[in-house]
Amino acid sequence: MKRAFIVVNAYTSSPHELNQPKRLQEELLLLGVQTEIVKNSPALLKHEGDFCVYFDKDKYYARLLERKFRLFNRAEAIEICDDKMLTYLALEGFPQPETVSSLLCYSEGKEPSPDLIERAEALGYPLVVKECFGSLGKQVYLAKDRGELLSLSKRLQGKPHIYQKFIQESAGRDLRVIVIGGKAVAAMKRSSETDFRSNAELGGRGEAAVPDEEAKMLSEEVAKRLGLDYCGVDLLFGREGYLVCEVNSNAFFGTLEKVTNYNVAADYARHIVREIYKNGN
């Protein structure tokens, strides 16, 4: 019997977060793989199955599970995508917004480094401030002037964060491209009329899009560089072409499936089955 399991975060409970594993479970079952959705736990280290789809960001358990199972995505790729500065570094040579990394601070009450503020200001106002770890656009801020920059920098002093040049041409809009097995398979243009962030969870809306060759090629090369089986590549509309904004190793696909009528879960399931059961076993 073909068996597998899908791991979600130990504290996941929202229907929105559970939609993705449930859709993939349905499609894997249609391909003859008995699939169980389980919450992350030390007990999983003794679990049995042919593979594991890892819909969590816990990098430690990803590496522990990968000692025993083939993970989709692989632990290293998940870790890189979850840390926005690591993503930026891993994608050196790709078109990206100019970025300055914060300085790690281990003491409370310290003022932001003057040199760091000077470097951040050189990006121009407004500028984007992002926590390195965050989802759904909730840990992304816009500093419109020096006062807001200093306030954000002080508030985030104890957290890894980055400063990025604001791409005015792409304010409130981006292109989410889904890449599966190295191929760009579907895309959605996201836009917001009320926020500089385009995330659907923050009020943005999605509409079906047909990515041009530049967008497809760039997204596929990004996925290849990071070693991803599945991902969502978020592209900004720059003045001279696309810029890679973020890469999501566990990109939610519920909205994209609705607006494009493309069965992302089925495509991902087929890729996984091809990878695991190459000889038809």
Secondary structure, DSSP 8 states (H G I E B T S, - for coil): -EEEEEEE-TT---HHHHHHHHHHHHHHHHTTEEEEEEE--GGGGG---SEEEEE---HHHHHHHHTTS-EES-HHHHHHHHSHHHHHHHTTTS----EEE-----STT----HHHHHHHHTT-SSEEEEESS-STTTTEEEE-SHHHHHHHHHHTTTS-EEEEE--GGGTTEEEEEEEETTEEEEEEEEE-SS-S---GGGT-EEEEE---HHHHHHHHHHHHHHT-SEEEEEEEEETTEEEEEEEETT---HHHHHHH---HHHHHHHHHHHHH-TT--
